[in-house]
Amino acid sequence: MPLIPAFQKDDALLTDIAGADRSGKCFHLWWLGQSGFLLQWFGRHLLFDPYLSDSLSEKYAATDKPHVRLSERVIDPSRLNMVDVVSSSHNHTDHLDAATLIPLAHANHGLRMVLPAANVDFARARLGSAAPGMIGVDDGIVAEAAGFHFTGVAAAHNEVARDDEGRCLFLGFIVRFGPFCVYHSGDTLWHDGLVEALRAARPDVVMVPINGNRPGRRVAGNLNGTEAAALAKAAHARLAVPHHFDMFAFNTESPAEFMEVCERLQQRATVLRGGQRLTFPAP
């Protein structure tokens, strides 16, 4: 089966990143596949939860859980040599991928990683000597890196799991920069306190998963399209962007339901293709 083609990739993607407006009067967001987004503002670059390898397809190729890739890879991570900060919302490989993060760290001297404080030791062990400088956060805790101000938001995947010290193992991130605010969900379901945290933040853009629970299929631990649209509306988001689809055949979802429900709720939304850019102007 042919792979879903990227909107743009490799040299074309890098040219688009390099040529985007860096005045600070807007920010740019590229979807890189799965839950990965590159955010550029004022010449600074934040990379959310990148998965830019075939490590899971290779790992599970000869098992009863094959991870068959659906979409083209948009870029070799070693070519993203402009990244200031990278996030990891939790320890699952499509959000903490050594085959992506090690070449990324080699390409970006001084790279910082924002992740749950509970997961720092695990991430260091997975990435070894290539591990970037790590900034651990927790639910409600604020940290700054390269001008981006992160607030951890508890995520339920499938529940709000905590370590022995009470720190969240799964997080989303509210990120403020200049006049803007965005929310990257990581992997999550609805849970107590999530809507309140998002409404207080008044995000311009929310990035939400849509591959969630369906009758007759295994639990994905994520919002489905209807739930994701409803969360965006409840958060009073100016724009909603879906993620966590079109990567693996066993764990994907069409964005059609998400867009239909957004339209019904009068929630502004857009679906990006691999490597496609969204430019968001200042309010």
GIQUI-V80517 format. One record per residue. N is the residue number from 1. PHI is phi as a letter, one per 30 degrees, with the letter a starting at -180 (* if undefined). NEAR is the number of other ideal C-beta (glycine too) atoms within 10 Angstrom. Layout:
BEGIN
[[N/PHI/NEAR] [N/PHI/NEAR]]
END
This chain:
BEGIN
[[1/*/7] [2/d/6] [3/d/12] [4/d/14] [5/d/12] [6/d/21] [7/d/17] [8/a/19] [9/a/17] [10/h/15] [11/d/10] [12/d/14] [13/d/23] [14/d/16] [15/d/11] [16/d/16] [17/d/18] [18/d/10] [19/c/8] [20/d/16] [21/e/15] [22/c/14] [23/d/9] [24/i/16] [25/d/12] [26/a/17] [27/b/25] [28/b/18] [29/b/23] [30/c/24] [31/d/26] [32/c/28] [33/j/28] [34/h/26] [35/c/28] [36/d/28] [37/b/24] [38/c/24] [39/c/25] [40/c/24] [41/b/27] [42/h/15] [43/i/13] [44/c/20] [45/b/20] [46/c/28] [47/c/27] [48/d/27] [49/h/29] [50/d/27] [51/b/25] [52/b/24] [53/b/20] [54/c/13] [55/d/16] [56/d/21] [57/d/14] [58/d/11] [59/d/14] [60/c/15] [61/e/12] [62/c/7] [63/c/8] [64/d/5] [65/b/12] [66/d/15] [67/c/20] [68/d/12] [69/d/18] [70/c/16] [71/c/19] [72/d/16] [73/d/19] [74/d/23] [75/a/25] [76/d/15] [77/e/27] [78/d/15] [79/c/15] [80/d/23] [81/c/13] [82/c/16] [83/d/22] [84/c/18] [85/b/25] [86/b/27] [87/c/30] [88/b/27] [89/d/29] [90/a/24] [91/d/16] [92/d/18] [93/d/16] [94/d/23] [95/b/25] [96/b/23] [97/c/24] [98/e/16] [99/d/17] [100/c/26] [101/d/26] [102/d/20] [103/d/18] [104/d/26] [105/d/22] [106/d/13] [107/d/16] [108/b/21] [109/d/8] [110/i/9] [111/e/21] [112/c/20] [113/b/24] [114/c/24] [115/a/26] [116/e/29] [117/e/19] [118/d/23] [119/c/24] [120/d/17] [121/d/11] [122/d/16] [123/d/20] [124/d/14] [125/d/9] [126/d/18] [127/c/20] [128/i/9] [129/d/7] [130/d/14] [131/e/18] [132/d/21] [133/d/11] [134/c/17] [135/b/17] [136/d/18] [137/b/22] [138/b/20] [139/e/20] [140/i/13] [141/c/15] [142/c/11] [143/b/17] [144/b/14] [145/a/20] [146/h/16] [147/i/16] [148/c/24] [149/c/13] [150/c/24] [151/b/22] [152/d/26] [153/b/26] [154/e/23] [155/c/28] [156/c/21] [157/b/24] [158/d/16] [159/b/12] [160/d/19] [161/d/15] [162/b/16] [163/d/13] [164/d/6] [165/c/8] [166/i/9] [167/c/20] [168/d/26] [169/d/19] [170/b/27] [171/b/33] [172/c/29] [173/b/27] [174/c/22] [175/b/25] [176/c/18] [177/a/20] [178/h/15] [179/d/12] [180/c/20] [181/b/20] [182/b/27] [183/b/26] [184/c/27] [185/d/28] [186/h/29] [187/c/27] [188/a/28] [189/c/23] [190/d/14] [191/a/14] [192/e/9] [193/j/13] [194/d/22] [195/d/15] [196/d/11] [197/d/18] [198/d/23] [199/d/13] [200/d/11] [201/d/20] [202/h/12] [203/d/24] [204/d/19] [205/b/25] [206/c/28] [207/c/30] [208/b/30] [209/d/29] [210/b/27] [211/c/28] [212/d/24] [213/e/15] [214/b/12] [215/e/4] [216/i/4] [217/b/12] [218/d/10] [219/d/10] [220/c/22] [221/i/19] [222/b/28] [223/d/27] [224/c/20] [225/d/25] [226/d/17] [227/d/20] [228/d/34] [229/d/26] [230/d/19] [231/d/24] [232/e/30] [233/d/19] [234/d/16] [235/d/23] [236/i/14] [237/d/26] [238/d/16] [239/a/19] [240/c/27] [241/b/23] [242/d/29] [243/b/29] [244/i/28] [245/a/23] [246/i/23] [247/c/24] [248/b/22] [249/d/12] [250/d/12] [251/b/18] [252/b/17] [253/a/22] [254/d/14] [255/d/22] [256/d/11] [257/d/16] [258/e/28] [259/d/19] [260/d/13] [261/d/20] [262/e/25] [263/d/12] [264/d/11] [265/d/16] [266/h/7] [267/c/24] [268/d/14] [269/a/22] [270/b/15] [271/c/19] [272/c/20] [273/c/15] [274/e/25] [275/i/25] [276/d/18] [277/c/17] [278/c/16] [279/c/11] [280/c/17] [281/d/10] [282/d/12] [283/d/7]]
END
